[in-house]
């Protein structure tokens, strides 16, 4: 994997760059749609490519390991061939499930033991096993196994958790170096900075991660219960240390406003389930604000979803029709909303990139930050 830094204008830490993988290039800053089980919910691959214009999607190691299982994915020739996506894929390591499925797991120095949410069966994930699974999946970017402590963790727990994450990282990095890709394309391995909301721990972790010299680095353990301003502070602390010549991936964030603020602080890559999850529940994000499509006010509004929107669904369907679909619990409503929201997110980061290169990102961001938070 190669990263080229293209623009770093004054007045902001925002960056425009270009990531090159064997499955294609990624223009940064970029938002990555989440395809946990190898599919972005309610969205066809053709829509991801042609309408949403996604450049990279995510898969999840934990979920894919449980279902369909590594035997099926390996026999298919990797996830790219299994799901038909011919552009880059990033896989999470299952580390977030350590956090989100806390009642079904046990942490030790060796690794983490999960109880499957599907059938209750027990599985041990070690740093080495996660590398092996991600090799089998064949993702272009592999994430290291880590623990994601809650944002409300006290200092002692955060310190203990960070030590565990760093020990796992050393083992995972060594195993990555000692193994090879299975399907003829290269794979990158991103370590993850942790440290909860504690500046000294974040600084320590950032230096530890930076010293590895990996192709890129990730910022984890944010947007997990801590105040938003604390999240922004931690991003600044970490990005002051992470190398300038490698991409920075902020995991699991967030709202359009979060994305703009993260870009302003030097983040290159982001992902979140929000555009699809909130879309399935009737929330549409637009450049002019946020719409709840279940509201009565849209019942007889026959104007397009977004007249200046980037997606074809913005122009085909009226607000009144989409509201009708949601009230009628029609599956098409969820598909339209998911496509719309993802297309908007990709438009937003694309526009950010244009303004970073043009040198007027701060002024553009200020106006856009106001606009995207308006409740319509």
C-alpha positions in Angstrom: 0.0 0.0 0.0 1.2 3.5 -0.8 0.1 6.9 0.5 0.7 10.2 -1.2 0.1 13.4 0.7 -1.3 15.9 -1.9 -2.3 19.1 0.0 -2.0 20.5 3.5 -3.4 24.1 3.4 -2.7 26.7 6.1 -5.2 27.4 8.8 -6.2 23.8 9.3 -4.7 20.3 9.9 -6.9 18.9 7.1 -5.1 16.9 4.5 -5.9 15.6 1.0 -4.1 12.4 0.0 -4.2 9.3 -2.2 -4.0 5.7 -1.0 -3.0 3.2 -3.6 -3.8 -0.5 -3.1 -3.8 -3.5 -5.5 -7.6 -3.1 -5.8 -7.6 0.5 -6.6 -7.0 4.0 -5.4 -8.7 5.8 -2.5 -8.9 9.6 -2.5 -8.7 11.0 1.0 -10.4 12.2 3.2 -12.7 9.3 2.7 -15.8 7.8 4.3 -16.0 4.0 4.2 -19.5 2.3 4.2 -19.8 -0.5 6.7 -20.5 -3.9 5.3 -20.2 -6.0 8.4 -21.1 -9.4 7.0 -19.7 -8.7 3.6 -22.7 -6.5 2.5 -23.7 -2.9 3.1 -27.3 -3.3 4.5 -30.0 -2.7 1.8 -27.5 -1.6 -0.8 -26.4 -3.4 -4.0 -22.8 -3.5 -5.1 -23.7 -1.7 -8.3 -25.3 1.1 -6.3 -22.2 1.4 -4.1 -20.0 1.7 -7.2 -22.2 3.8 -9.5 -24.5 6.0 -7.4 -22.9 6.2 -4.0 -19.4 6.1 -5.5 -17.8 4.3 -2.6 -14.1 3.7 -3.0 -13.6 1.3 -0.2 -16.0 -0.7 2.1 -15.6 -2.5 5.4 -16.0 -6.1 6.6 -15.9 -7.4 10.1 -13.6 -10.2 11.1 -15.7 -11.4 14.0 -18.9 -11.6 12.0 -17.4 -13.1 8.9 -15.5 -15.7 10.9 -18.8 -16.9 12.5 -20.9 -16.7 9.3 -20.3 -17.8 6.6 -17.0 -19.0 8.1 -13.5 -19.0 6.8 -13.8 -22.3 4.9 -16.5 -20.8 2.6 -14.6 -17.5 2.1 -11.3 -19.3 1.3 -13.0 -21.7 -1.2 -14.5 -18.6 -2.9 -11.1 -17.1 -3.2 -11.4 -14.4 -0.6 -14.1 -11.8 0.2 -13.6 -9.8 -3.0 -14.7 -12.8 -5.1 -17.3 -13.9 -2.6 -19.2 -10.7 -2.5 -18.3 -9.3 -6.0 -16.7 -6.1 -4.7 -13.6 -5.4 -6.8 -12.4 -2.3 -5.0 -10.5 -2.1 -1.7 -11.8 -3.7 1.5 -10.8 -2.9 5.1 -11.5 -5.4 7.9 -12.0 -4.6 11.5 -10.3 -7.1 13.8 -13.2 -8.0 16.1 -11.8 -5.7 18.7 -15.0 -3.6 18.9 -17.0 -6.7 19.7 -14.8 -7.1 22.7 -16.4 -3.8 23.8 -19.9 -4.1 22.5 -20.4 -7.8 23.5 -18.9 -7.4 26.9 -21.3 -9.8 28.5 -20.2 -12.6 26.1 -16.5 -12.4 26.3 -13.5 -12.9 28.6 -10.1 -11.1 28.3 -6.8 -12.7 29.1 -3.2 -12.1 28.1 -3.6 -14.8 25.5 -6.5 -13.2 23.7 -10.3 -12.8 24.0 -12.8 -15.6 24.3 -16.2 -14.8 22.7 -19.5 -16.6 23.0 -21.1 -16.4 19.6 -24.2 -14.2 19.5 -25.6 -16.7 17.0 -25.4 -20.1 18.8 -23.5 -19.5 22.1 -20.4 -21.4 20.9 -17.1 -20.4 22.4 -14.2 -19.0 20.2 -10.8 -17.7 21.2 -9.4 -14.8 19.2 -5.6 -14.3 19.7 -3.7 -11.6 17.8 -2.2 -14.3 15.7 -5.5 -15.9 14.9 -7.0 -12.6 13.9 -4.1 -12.1 11.4 -4.8 -15.5 10.0 -8.5 -14.8 9.6 -7.9 -11.5 7.9 -5.4 -13.2 5.6 -8.1 -15.6 4.6 -10.7 -12.9 4.1 -8.1 -11.1 1.9 -8.8 -7.5 2.9 -6.6 -4.8 1.6 -6.3 -3.2 5.0 -6.2 -5.4 8.1 -6.7 -4.1 11.6 -4.8 -5.2 14.7 -6.7 -6.9 17.6 -7.2 -4.5 20.4 -9.5 -3.8 23.4 -11.8 -0.8 23.1 -12.5 0.4 26.7 -15.6 2.4 27.4 -15.2 6.1 27.3 -16.2 6.3 30.9 -13.4 3.9 32.1 -11.3 5.1 35.1 -7.6 5.6 34.7 -6.5 2.3 36.2 -8.7 0.3 33.8 -7.6 2.4 30.8 -4.0 1.8 31.7 -4.4 -2.0 32.1 -6.4 -2.1 28.8 -3.7 -0.2 27.0 -1.0 -2.6 28.2 -3.0 -5.5 26.9 -3.6 -3.8 23.5 0.1 -3.0 23.1 1.1 -6.6 24.0 -1.4 -8.0 21.5 -0.1 -5.5 18.9 3.5 -6.7 19.2 2.4 -10.3 18.7 0.0 -9.4 15.8 2.6 -7.3 14.1 5.2 -10.1 14.3 2.8 -12.7 12.9 1.8 -10.3 10.1 5.4 -10.0 9.2 5.9 -13.8 9.2 2.9 -14.6 7.0 1.9 -13.9 3.4 -1.2 -12.9 1.5 -3.2 -15.8 0.1 -4.7 -14.4 -3.1 -1.9 -12.6 -4.9 -2.6 -9.0 -3.7 -0.8 -7.2 -1.0 -2.3 -6.5 2.4 -1.5 -3.6 4.9 -1.8 -3.9 8.7 -2.9 -0.9 10.7 -2.2 -0.8 14.5 -4.8 1.0 16.7 -4.1 3.8 19.1 -6.0 3.4 22.4 -5.8 5.2 25.8 -9.4 6.2 26.4 -9.8 9.9 27.4 -6.4 10.2 29.1 -3.9 12.5 27.3 -0.8 10.7 28.7 -2.1 7.3 27.6 -3.0 8.5 24.2 0.4 10.1 23.8 2.1 6.9 24.9 0.0 4.8 22.6 0.6 7.1 19.6 4.3 6.9 20.0 4.2 3.1 20.5 2.1 2.8 17.3 4.1 5.3 15.3 7.4 3.5 16.1 6.2 0.3 14.3 6.3 2.1 10.9 3.1 0.5 9.6 1.5 1.5 6.3 -1.2 3.4 8.2 -2.5 3.9 11.7 -5.9 4.0 13.3 -7.4 5.9 16.2 -9.8 3.7 18.2 -11.8 3.9 21.4 -13.6 7.1 20.6 -17.3 7.8 20.2 -17.9 5.2 22.9 -19.5 7.3 25.6 -17.1 10.2 26.1 -18.2 13.9 25.5 -17.8 15.0 21.9 -15.3 17.8 22.8 -13.2 15.2 24.6 -13.2 13.1 21.5 -12.0 16.0 19.4 -9.2 16.8 22.0 -8.0 13.2 21.8 -7.9 13.3 18.0 -5.6 16.3 18.2 -3.4 14.7 20.8 -2.9 11.6 18.7 -2.5 13.3 15.3 0.3 15.6 16.8 2.3 12.4 17.1 1.2 10.0 14.3 3.4 10.3 11.2 2.4 12.8 8.5 3.3 10.5 5.7 0.8 7.7 6.6 -3.0 7.7 6.5 -4.9 8.1 9.7 -8.1 6.2 10.3 -10.6 7.3 12.9 -12.8 4.3 13.7 -16.5 4.4 14.1 -17.2 8.1 13.7 -19.8 9.5 13.1 -22.3 12.3 12.3 -21.6 14.7 9.4 -20.4 17.3 11.9 -18.1 14.7 13.5 -16.6 14.0 10.1 -16.0 17.6 9.3 -14.3 18.2 12.7 -12.2 15.1 12.3 -11.0 16.1 8.8 -10.1 19.5 10.2 -7.9 17.7 12.8 -6.0 15.7 10.2 -8.0 12.5 9.9 -8.0 10.8 6.5 -10.4 7.8 6.8 -13.6 7.3 8.7 -16.4 4.8 9.0 -19.7 4.5 10.8 -23.0 2.6 10.7 -24.9 5.8 11.2 -25.9 6.7 7.6 -27.4 3.2 7.0 -28.7 2.5 10.5 -30.3 6.0 11.0 -31.5 5.9 7.4 -33.4 2.6 8.0 -35.2 4.4 10.9 -36.2 7.4 8.7 -33.4 9.9 9.3 -32.0 11.5 6.2 -28.8 13.6 6.2 -28.6 16.4 3.6 -26.4 19.4 2.8 -29.2 21.6 4.2 -29.9 19.7 7.4 -31.5 16.6 8.9 -34.9 15.3 7.9 -37.1 12.8 9.9 -39.1 11.2 7.1 -41.8 10.1 9.5 -42.8 13.6 10.3 -46.3 14.7 9.2 -44.8 17.8 7.5 -43.5 15.7 4.6 -46.9 14.0 3.9 -47.8 16.4 1.0 -44.4 17.7 0.1 -43.9 16.5 -3.5 -40.5 18.1 -4.0 -37.5 15.8 -4.5 -35.7 14.4 -1.5 -32.9 16.8 -2.3 -33.0 18.8 -5.5 -29.2 19.3 -5.5 -28.4 15.9 -4.0 -25.6 13.7 -5.3 -27.7 10.5 -5.7 -30.2 9.4 -8.3 -32.7 8.6 -5.6 -32.6 12.3 -4.5 -34.2 13.2 -7.8 -36.5 10.3 -8.5 -38.4 10.2 -5.2 -40.4 12.9 -3.5 -40.4 13.5 0.3 -44.1 12.6 0.4 -43.5 9.3 -1.3 -40.6 8.3 0.9 -42.6 9.3 4.0 -45.4 7.1 2.7 -43.0 4.1 2.3 -41.8 4.5 5.9 -45.3 4.8 7.4 -46.3 1.7 5.3 -43.2 -0.1 6.5 -42.1 -0.8 3.0 -38.6 -2.2 2.6 -37.9 0.1 -0.3 -37.9 3.0 2.2 -34.9 1.6 3.9 -33.1 1.1 0.6 -33.8 4.6 -0.6 -32.7 6.2 2.7 -29.5 4.1 2.9 -28.4 5.0 -0.6 -29.3 8.7 0.0 -27.3 8.9 3.2 -24.3 7.1 1.9 -24.2 9.2 -1.2 -24.4 12.3 0.9 -21.5 11.1 3.2 -19.3 10.4 0.2 -20.3 13.8 -1.4 -19.4 15.5 1.9 -15.9 14.1 2.1 -15.4 14.6 -1.6 -16.3 18.3 -1.3 -14.0 18.6 1.7 -11.2 17.2 -0.4 -11.9 19.8 -3.2 -11.8 22.6 -0.7 -8.6 21.3 1.0 -6.9 21.3 -2.4 -8.3 24.8 -3.2 -7.1 26.1 0.1 -10.4 27.4 1.4 -11.4 24.5 3.6 -11.8 26.5 6.9 -14.3 28.9 5.5 -16.2 26.1 3.7 -16.2 23.9 6.8 -17.6 26.7 9.0 -20.7 27.2 6.7 -21.2 23.5 6.1 -20.9 22.6 9.8 -23.8 25.0 10.5 -25.9 23.7 7.6 -25.6 19.9 8.2 -26.8 20.3 11.8 -30.1 22.1 11.0 -33.2 20.1 11.9 -35.6 20.5 8.9 
